[in-house]
Amino acid sequence: TILLSEGSSTNARETITALGLAGYRVDVCDPNPACLARFSRFVGRVHRCPASGTDPMGYLRTVIRLVREHHYDVLLPVNEQAYLFAWAHELLEPLAGIAIADFEAFAQVQTKTAFVRLLDDLELPHPPTRIVHDWAALERAMAELGHPCWLKTPEGTASIGVWRVRSHADAAQLSTTPGITRSLDSPDGLVVQAQASGDFEQAHAIFDHGRLVALRTDRRLAEGTNGGPALKIGVDRPLVADQFRLLGAHLSWHGGFSADYFWDEASQEAAYIDCNPRLTEPMNSPV
């Protein structure tokens, strides 16, 4: 029996379907009694729990209690709860099977700022990037990188905490954006990144203590809501596989990991722009 860390995301819903079709029994814990997972025929129980984002310790105590009381074989993080589980792995690993990387490894990929620094350390490619901590540095970075460019808060998603600056008029409105001000004042700073060339692609991987055991790469054919792929096709990227092997070995990564990148057909190179240190889209595998 498998307990999923949440049941509200489409990623959780895909995971449930993949596991259910394979014959596994799946339960979930979620603060929303009417979460998306409740409507799956493959879900046995939906356990109420505190929200992990606002009450992480309350959420963690509930998960530990559920695993003990129901004797789950596997605890599977399908969203940002993976970061919390990595921090508490010594409490969780004796109770159920869990594939989770070390907390120190998560710290190198959990924020966009940290991921850029990791790419630099490993000499892996990304678009020209600046990390800035004040308005003067931000203005210089935008002038150096040109328009369009992208501003990214250290923590966020493709739809939250990311702004495309197309012109000087867009840049002039930034002073009224709270997320940018908070990031400039934070220790991590604000990521300013040039527009990447090529086609948007994604790589989804599974690692076993640093060893790459599975990889899927796909190209976006049509853009959907908030820039995500509405239609995509599988592609073969041996170079990306080699770069993932390097990254996974360096982090001794254990579990799921994915990254977004732009593939330049002319140079046959990838430019990495973001990562997700967890399992992603298990049912959305194009041929």
Secondary structure, DSSP 8 states (H G I E B T S, - for coil): -EEES-SSSHHHHHHHHHHHHTT--EEEEES-TT-GGGG-TTEEEEEE---TTT-HHHHHHHHHHHHHHHT-SEEE--STHHHHHHHTHHHHTTTSB-----HHHHHTTSSHHHHHHHHHHHT---S-EEEESSHHHHHHHHHHH-SSEEEE-SS--SSSSEEEE-SHHHHHTGGG-HHHHHHHHSSS-EEEEE---SEEEEEEEEEETTEEEEEEEEEEEEE-GGG-EEEEEE---HHHHHHHHHHHHHHT--EEEEEEEEEETTTTEEEEEEEESS---TT----
